[in-house]
Structure formats: structure tokens, C-alpha cells
């Protein structure tokens, strides 16, 4: 008997990607249910070659559903995830609502799979921020080898990280520039077309943005609380794919060749690093792919045991939907969840 899976937020960018990835990867689901807010009820979404009609999250009965993949935003998750979990359905949440809760595991399966066993306290598992997910996939094997002391990361984050509205705004503004129409701004704090914006999420008292804080806090929770992390998060006019320029200081010596060899063997990583024109990955090539791509690996001569690298991944996949489905696969593979008995 297969599992019954609900996807909450099924009409959004990430929800649609979750449905696609469940089918692509052959997840053992007997039934998949698409859920969203009342205003989206009746909307049709694709699941493989099938079409699902969206149902209302607020009235859906989770008592016979095994897993809910939640991508409906933080406020919805705060309200609904505990209620869903209380009905015995495991919630894997893509928002930031539960990432920093000590009773909720924050999981990237290539990085800290053993931590998933703590899900039963609340029946909730958190998916990390899109930028953190690809970063820790690249850092974990290097940390295991030479112990990371400090990371300085600058992110170049695509507009799809801000949802469909972000993608629409880049498209509309770009078109407006070409036809000499006024450029209207709705989603972002400044014009995004032909521009970059060093501001994602809200500002905090110490001057960093919440997005930058998330990268720091989540890396520490998943990888090692002793690692020092500082981040500058920037929105760039790219539709899909987040990129990161990463500077790493290690406690033990490690060369660029060592790092290349380690990362080539690491789960989820794909090293494309030729020192020639085009011998690296850009977000354009990462779109639609599962891997975390690593390029431009080189030693940093300004510090002892320092490396630089360039990390790129599809933020809708590894940064969100793929990682969520991989967590569900991990629960199944470890026998931590069984299909619930269906009512006759």
C-alpha cells in the first residue's frame, strides 16, 4: 500500500514543483491531493499526466493523510501545521515558521539525515531557506574533512525566490524598459530589471536582513554551531537559480585540488570547474536540475587554509521542492512512517 500525500500551496511556484518532483522521482504515493486557500479551490494543477482539482486547506480532513508537503507561507504554516500534525499527518514545511524551533528538525538529507528522527515531537519537519540548502550541501563534505572555522557568503538570488509575483515583476519591468513604458514597482523595494537589490526580507536591529540571518542561523543548526557565518543577500534579475560566492576558512590545511576531489564524491554535488571560458556553471544551466553545482574552486592566499568557490542551484528544486520530497523519501527509507490504514 502506498502513501497518501497532500501538497498545501499547490498553486504556487514551489507547490507546482513539488507535484512535478513527486511524480518524476516515483514517490510511492497511492493518492496525491492538491490543497490551497479558498480562493484557489477548483483550480487545476498537473501531477504527471493527471490533472488535480485544488481543494480547500481549511476544510480538508488530514486524518487519513500520511504526509503534508507545506508550501503555503509562514503564517499559514504557523496556524495549520500543528493542527495537521495533531491528526497524525507529518508536515514537511518549506516556510521559515518552524526552522528555529528546538523541537522541529531542520533537514537537508545529504547533510544531517539522522536528525530527521526527532520529527515525532510535533510531527513537523522544516525545510531550510533556499540559499542555505545549497550552501550546506557544498560545505558539509569539506567540513567533515578539514573543519570549517568561518564562512563569508554573498548570495545572488533569483526573483523566483520571491514567488510568482517576483517573476512577473522582472518580466513586466524588462518589457517596459524595452518599449519605453514607465517601470512600475510592486514586489521589490527598488526596480529589479537591469539592477541588483542588496535587500531580501526585513531589516533587523543590527543592520543585517532577515535573509542573511537565516543563512547564518540555519547553517549553525544543521552543520555545526561553532561555525562563524556572515552573509550578504542580494536579489538579481535572474528568473530561476540562486548563486553564491563563498569564502571559507578552515582549521586544517586543504587545497583546491583536495576540495575538488572531495566534492566530486559528495552526494548532491556536481563539480564543473574548468579554468577556461565557460568552464563553470551559471544559474541559467542550473534551472530544472537537481544538483548543487560547484565551480571556481581556488585557494585564498590572504588567509591560512582558505578557499573560494562558486555554488549554484535551482532554488525551486534543491532550494525548496526537491529537498522537501527528499525528506519524505528519507522518512520512508528509514521506516519512520508507514501508510495509515484506510477506512474501509
N, C-alpha and C positions, 0 to 999 in steps of 0.2 A: 504494500500500500504506500502510495506517495504522500507528499505533504500538501496541505492547503496553505497557500501564501496570499497575503494581502499586500498590495502596494498602495500606500497612502500618499497623496500628492501626485497621482498618476498622470495628471495633465501637464505637469511642469517639465522642464528640460531634463532634470535628473530622474524623475519618475518614469518618463518615457524610455530613458536609457536603461533603467532597472529592468523594465519589462523586456526590452530587447536582449539584455545580457542574460537574464534568466533562461530565455529560450535558446540563445546562442550556445550557452555552456551546458545545456541539457540538464538543468537543475531538476531533481526528482519531485516535481510538483504534479499532483493529480488535478489540482484546481488552482487557478490564479484569479484573484478578484482585484479590480481596479477601484480605488476609493479617492474621493476628493471632497471639497466643500460643496455645499448645497447648490451653489450657482453653476457648478460643472456637471451636475447629475445629468446623465443621458448622453454626455459627450462620448464619442467613440475613440478608443486608443488601440494600437496594434500590439498583439502578443504573438510573435511568429507570423503564421499565416491566418491567425484568428483575429477577430475584432471583439474587443470587450467594451461593454457599456459601463460607464462610470457610475458607481453607487455613492450614497451619502455616508461619509465617515461618521457623522454624528448619530446615525440611526443603525449602523451596522453592528451585528452581533458577532463578537470575536470568540465566542465560547467553543467553536469547533475549528478555529483557525490556529495553525501551528506557529507561523512567523509573520510578523508585520514589518515590511520594509518601509520606513517612515521618511518621507522627504517633503513634508508639508510646512516646514518652517518651525522656528524655535517656540513661538507662542502656542501653536497648535500642539507641538510635541509635549510641552510642559503640561498642558491641560489633559491630553489624551493618552500619552504613553503609560502613566501609572495605572490608569483605568484599564487599558488593554492588557498590561502585564498582570494585573489582578485577576483577569479572566483566564490566565494560564497561557496566553499567547506571548511569545518572545518578540520584543520590539528591537529592531536594529535601526537606530536613529541617525540620520545624516545631519541634523542641525547641531548647534553648539549647546543646546539646552542641558545635556547630561554629561558632557565631556569631562567636567571638572568635579563631578560627584564621586566621592571616595568609594561609594558602593556600586558604581557603574564602571565596568571595564571599558577602556578606550583601546581599540584593537586595529592593528594592521597585521594581517596574518603572517606576512614574511618577517615581521619584527618581534611581536610578543604574543604568539598564539596561545601560550599556556595561560595567559591572563584571562582568556575567554571563560574559563571555568567559574569565574566569580559572578557570572551573569544572574545566577538564581536569586540573589538578594532582592533584586527589584524586577527581574525579567526584562531588563533593558541593557542593551549594549550600544555604546556610542561609536560613531564613525568619526575620524578626525577631520579637521579642516583640510581643504583640498591641497593647500600648499604644504602643510605638514606631512600629509600622506606620502607624497613623492619624495620629500626630503628624507624622512626616516628610512624609507626603503633603501636609499643610497648610503645613508650614514651607518646603518646597523652593522653590515659586514666589516666596515672599516673600524668601527668602534670595538668590535669583538677582537680585531687583530692588534690595534695599536692604542686603544683608549683615547677617545676624543676629550680634549680639555675645553675647547671653545669653538663656537661656530659663528661666523658672520655671514648672514644671508640677505641678499637683495632679491625680491621677487618681481617678476614681470607677468602680471596676472591678466588673463583674457577676460573679455566682457561677459562671457557666458557664466562666469562665477557670480555675476550679479543677476542671473536669471534671464528669462526671455526678454524682459524689459531692457536689460543691458545690451543684448544683441540687437534688438530693434533700434535702440538709440544710436549705436555705432553705424548701422546701415543707413538710417534716416539722415543722420548728420553728414555722413560721407556723400550721400547723394545730393544733399543740399549744397555742399561745398562745390560740387562739380557743376551744378546748374545755377549757381549763384543765388540760391534762396537763403533766407535767414536761417541760421543754425539754432535750433531750439534745444534747450537742456531741460530734462525731466528727472532722469535717474541719477546721473552723476553730478558731482559738485562743480565740475568745470567741463568744458567741451572735451569729448573723448576722441573725436575724429582728428587724425593727424596731430595727436597730442598724447602726453602721458600725465597721469594724475597720482602724486605721491600720497594718496589718502584712500584707505579702504576701511570701512566700518567707522565707528565713532572715535573721537579723540579721548584719551584718558588723562588723568591729572599730571602724570609725569611726562607728557608730550608724545608718547607713542600712541599708535592707534590700536584699537581692539584686535584687529587682524594680526598686527605684529606681536601683540601679547599672546594671542592664541598659538602662534608658531612656537614661541618660547615655552609656554606652559605645557603644551601637548608633547613637544619633544622630550621635555623632562619627565613627564608622566609615563611615556611609552618606552623611552630609551634608557635614560639614566638621570636622576635628579641632580647629579653633580655637574652635568654639562652646562657650561655657560653659553647662552644663545642670545644674539642680538639680531634684529630683523628690520629691514625697511621694505614695506609692501607697496607696490606700485601697480596701478591699473594701466594697461597698454591697449592700443587699438587693434587687438587680435580677437577673432571670434572664439576659437577653441584652442586650448593648450596653455598651461602655465609653465614658465621658465624661471630658473633660479640660478643666480651667480653665487657660488658657495665657497667661502674660505674657511678652512678647517685647521686648527692647531691640535696636534696630538701629543700625548705624553711620551710615547715611544717613537723611535725613528721609523719612517715609512717613506718609500719612494713613489714616484708617479707610476713606475712600472709595477711595483707591488700592488698599488691601488687598482690598476687596470686588470691585473690578473685576478685579484680578489673579487672585483665587481663582475667580471665576466662569468664567474661561477656562482654568483649570488642570485637567489630567487627573486624574480620580478624585475631584475636589472638587465639592460641591454647596452653594452658599451659600443659606441660608434665614435671613434676618436682617431681620425687620421689628420696629420698635420699638413693639410693641403686645402685648396679651395673646395668648399662644400663638404669637408670631411667631418661634419658634426651635424647634430640634429637640431631642427628648429620646431616651434610649435605646429607649424603647418604639417610637417610629416608625422607628428605625434597624434594628430586628430584621428579618432576612430581606432586607435591601437591601445593595447593593454599595458605595454611595458613602461617602465620608468627608464628613460634614455639618459645616458651619461656621456658627456663629451668634454673636450678641452681640459683633460686631466693634466696638471702640471705642478711642479714644486713651487712653493712660495719662498723665495730667497730672503725675505725680510724677517722671517721668524724661524725658530728651530722647529723641526718636524711639522712644517706647514705644507698644505696642498690647496690648490684651487681646482674647482670643477664647475661644469655647466650641467644642470639637471632639468629635464623637460618631460612632461607627461600630459596626457589628455585629462583635464580637470573634471570632466563629466564622467569619466570612466574610473581610472585609478583614484582620482581625487574625490570620487563620490559613489557612483552606481556600482562599478566593478568591485570596489572594496567592500561595499555592503553585501553584495551577493557572495563574495569570498568568505565573509564572516559567517553567513548562513551555511555555506559549504563546510566550513570548519566545524560548526555545531553538529552537522550531520556526520562528518567523517570521524569525529571523536565520540560519537554515540551519546552526545549530551542532550539530544532531543529525538523523540520518537513521534511518528504520526499519531494524532489523537484518534481515539475510536469514534467513528462517525455514528451518529444516531441512525438507527435502522429506519 
